[in-house]
């Protein structure tokens, strides 16, 4: 692979240039044991920026707005140099029915609040954070377009949204001349490949660059957990969510299947003389739909290690071993379309794929 942070890529079907690794800031300002204070965040950011990194990912919900406030300080005096992506959807005022969701009122209020916290006149990329299953897509798309036309948002994208809704939204935006969706943020890593069934092919077809979140599966693919970590401490039937391990147990990321995948990844990483984290990040970049995985680093050491992912070069046999250890069933209709029964589709004639 042997890339650099300043070997920029186009994001989706747009002319926006972003680094091949995005700097995630979800831990910035988080007080728990796995959070990052402002001093360490500043040191992390400077290392990323000095190497040409320009793509910063945050959200209004992170640290209750604290992440955006820290990002504002980090880019002060050089705002134009960076592509800042933020998100709206999750509640910022519990009990207020209109302070969450995908609708226009929450979108507009969230953007105004994010602009204040970021101390900026505009947001480079605004994501719908999580699909709410309530708001009509036309309302979302038109509100997106109004914000773009007003100059408060430059580009729009989706996160954690069903493939059929995302493709439908892109088609409607194109037909009505509204601002297109250029990015899709989804979980993607060696332990989470179900998105290869529909979401990733959809994104590639519809012009959305894929930005994987949790590319290390919450640290499971960084080689930091072993079988004993699956056992809960006596007297703790429920995790406290005070540590990353508790969160991984609660969300199901830390399980026997994923540890088995991690062991294979660790063995391949040893052959390549790279760290497990570097291997896991580099693996996501093998998918042509992926523009930049989002780094969830909380220390300088983690960032320095993660940046080495751009130097990892896989052999064909190593890719096959990782695929064999982690592949998921394609599900219908892909299972039918890839089956021998479909040889009758072309009547014995060879037709090249697009």
N, C-alpha and C positions, 0 to 999 in steps of 0.2 A: 504494500500500500504506500508507505513512505510519503505521507502528505505533511502539510504544515497548516497551522491555524490560519495563516494568511493566504492559503490556496482556497479562495472563496468559491462557494457554490450558489447557483440560482435557487431561490425558494419557490418550489412549485412552478406554475405557469406564470411567472412574473420575472421582472428584472432585478429584484432585490437580492443583493449579495450578502451571504452569511458564511461564517466559519463552519468547518465540518464537525466541530464539537461546540455545543451550546453550553453556556455557564448557567446552571440552575441555581436559584437562590431561595429555594423553599426553606432551607435551614437558617437563613440569615434572619437574626432577630428572634429566633425561637429559644425560649428559656430552658427547655428540657435538656437532659444530659446529651442529647444528640444535636443540639442547636449550635449556631455559630454567632459569636458576638461581633460587634462592629469592627473591632481592631483586627480580628482574624479575617473577617470578610474583606476588609480593605487589602490585606496582604494577598489573599487569594485572587482578588480582582486584578491587582497590579501584575501578578505573574501571568494571568490570562491575557491581559491587554498588551503587555510588553511583547508577547509572542504573536501579536496580530489578531487575537480573538476579538470579535465584535458583536456576538450574539448573546444577549442576556435574557433569561427567562424568569419571570416572576408572576405574581397574581395578587389581586386585592386581598384575598383570603389568607395568604401566607403571613403568619405571625400577626394576624389581625391588622394588616396594613403595614406592619413593621418592616417587612421585606422591601416593599416599594420605597419606604422612607430611606432605608439604607442604600438602595440602588441610586436614589437621587443624589446622595452625598458622594457615592463612588464615581458618578459620571459628571459631577459638577465641573463646569468650565470646559467640558469636551463632549457635551451631549450629542452633537451631530455625528461623532465618530462611531456611535454604537446603535445597534438595532435592538430596541427594547420591546419585548413581548410581555403583555400582561393579560389577565383573564378576569371575567366576571361570571357570576351565576350563583355562587354559594353565599349563604346568608352573612350579612355584616351587622344585622340587628335582629337578634332572636325575638320572635313574637310579632314582628312586623311582616304581614303577608306579602308586601310588595318589595321587601328588601332582599329578596332572593328570587331565583328563577331566571328564565331566558327572555322575558318580555321587555318591551321597549322602556317602560318606566325604570326598571332595575338596571337595564343596560346604560341608559343615559345618565342616571344618578351615579352609577359605578364608575363610568368614564370620567365624569366631572371630579369625583373624589380621587380617583387614581391620578389624574393630572395634577391635582394639588399636592398629593403625596410625592409624586415624581418631580415636582417643580418643573414641569415641561408644558409646552404648548400643544404637544401632540404625542400620540402613542404610535409607534411604528407598526406593531402587530397586535390586534385585539382578538383574543380567543373567546368563544363561548366555552365555558369551563366544563360543564357537565350537562348533558341532555336532561330536560325536566319533564318531558312527556306531557306537557300541558300547552305550551305556546305554539300558535300556528307558525309554520316556517316563513310564510310571507311577512309576518310581523317582524320576525328576527332579521330577515334579509333586507327589508326596507329600512329598518332602524340602523343596521350596519351601513347601508348605502348613504343614509342621511348624515351619519357621523363622518364618513369618508368625504362626502361633498363639502361638509363644514370644515374640513381640514383638521379635525380633532383626532382622527384615526387615519393611518395611511393604507393599511392592509388588514384583512380579516381572515380568521380561520376557525377551526373547530377542534375541540378536545372531547374525548370520551362520548362519542355520538354514534348511534347505529349506522352501519354502512348504507342501508337503504335510504335513511333520512339524509345523510350527507350527500349522496349522489343526486337525490331529488332536489335538494337545495341548490346544488351547483347548477343543475339543469335549469331551474327556475331563474336563478341569477343571470345566467347567460341569455335566456330567452327575453328577459325583461330589461337587459342592459344595466343591471345592478352590479355592484362591486363583487368580483368573483372571490371564492374561497381559495386561498393559496397554500394553506397549511393544515395538516391533521396531526394532532398530538395524541398518541396512544401508547399503552404499555407494550413494549416489544423487547424480548430477550430470549435467551436459550431455554428458559423455563416457561415462557409465555409466547407461544407461536400460533395460538388460535386466530390471531388477527391476520395471519397469512391466508385464511380462507376467503374472506370478503373485503375486510377493511383496507388492506394494503393494495390488492389489485384494483379496488375501486379508486383509491387515492391516485394511483399511477395513471389510470385511464382518464380521470376527471381533472388532472392538473393540480393536485395537492401534494406538496412535499411532506413526507412523513418525518416527524420529530419524535423518536421514542423516549418516553419517560420510564424511569426505573430500569435502565438498561443493565443494571447489575442485580436486578431482582431484590432490591433492598439490602444488598450486601451478600446475599446467598452465593452469588457467582464471583464474589471477591475472595472466596476461600476462607471466610472467617468463621464458618459454622461447621460443626461435626455432629455425629449421630446423638451424642449426649445432650446437645442443645434442644432436642425434641422433647426432652423430659422437663416438666414443670417442677418448680421447687415445691417441697411439701407445704401444704397449707395455702397454696396459690392456685386454685382451680381456674381463676380468671386472671388474665394478664393485666398489669397496671397501666400499660402503654407509656411508661416512663422511659423505656429504652427502646432502641431499634429492634432488639431481639423480641421484646414483648409485642411490638407492632407486627413483626413478621410472623409470629405465631398466631396472632389474632386474625391476620388477613389471609393466612394459609400459604404464604410464600415459603415458609420454613416447614418443609415436609420431606418424607422419605424419597419421593420421586425427584424433587428438585435437588436434594443432596446427592443423589446418584448422578444426575446430570453434571452437578458441580465437580464431582470426582473425575469424570471424563474430561471436563474442561481444564481442570488442574493438571491432568497428565499431559494434555496437548500443550498447555502453556509452558510446562517444563521443557518439552521438546523444542519449542520455539524460543526458549530463553526469555520469556516475558512473564509478567505477573498475570494471575487469573483475571483481575479486573481489566487489564489491557486487552486480553484475549476477548473477553465478553463484549467490550465496547467495539473492538475491531470487527467482531462477527456481525454486529448489526449493520455496519457499513458495507458488508458484502451484498446486501439487498439494494438493488438499483433505485428503489423507491425512497430509500432513506436518505435524507439530506444531512441531518446532524442529530446524534443522540444527545440527550440532555444530561450533563454531568451533575450528580448530586453530592458534590464534594463539600465537606465541612471543615477540612483542614488543608494547609498548604501541602503537606506530604501527600494527601490523597489526590490533590489536583496535579501535582508533578507526576505522580504515577499514572494517572488517567491520560495525561497528554501523550504519554508514550504509546498509546493505542494507535496513533497515526503511523507508527513505524512497524507495526506487525504485518508480516507477510505470510499468508497461509499456503500450504501445499494442498493439492487436490485431495489426497488421502486423508489429511487432517480435517478438511471441511466435511468429507463424507462421514468420518467418525462422529463429529459433533452433530451432524444431521441425524445419524442413526440413533444417537442417544437422546435426542430432544424432539424428534418429529412428532407431530400430532396427526390424527386421522383427518383427512380433508373434509369429510362430511358431504352430504348431498347439496348441490348437484355435482360438485367437483369429483366425487368418487365415481359417479357414472360417466362423466365426460372424459375421465382419464382411463377408463376401463377398456379391456380388449373388445368388449361388445360394441364400442364406438368405431371400430375399423370399418363398419359399413357406412359410416358418414360420408366418406369420399369415394366409395366404390373402387377402392384399390389404387386411386390416383394420389400421388404425393403432392401436398399443398403446403408451402412454407408458412410458418407462423409469422405474425406481424412483429 
